[in-house]
């Protein structure tokens, strides 16, 4: 009976620690992130119930220092959440060029598609992030890829009236 009780305590502690790494990544808590990494190097690739990894959460929430730390520790830069989105797609939605550049420079696949067939270029074009669109194109982004509605990045830029991005994509 004593062993069962200890097992439940260990499982509870591990579950709490797993959740803490996600909060630390989301909020830029480098101290907590470092502690988790030192306890378990694989924690940087942990996945929560929505498929979010620490990298996806930190990139989406503009936590540049966390992104740099995770990339330095060689986390999976191309991990997908439950919708097929990557950290690069999230940052192309939000628009942080520095983080997008860091991800691309560390090997993020610029033409990876989510479950709606959207790419990072489609997101950056839709939300008017010209600097990111330009960097994606410089790094091999394919502007001919269509999402599940048959729209390319150029189509999305036109729908949004993003003239500068339209010029880049033509």
PyMOL commands that set and color helices and strands:
alter all, ss='L'
color gray80, all
select helices_A, chain A and resi 2-27+30-39+41-45+54-60+64-72+87-94+97-105+120-126+130-138+153-160+163-169
alter helices_A, ss='H'
color red, helices_A
deselect
rebuild
show_as cartoon
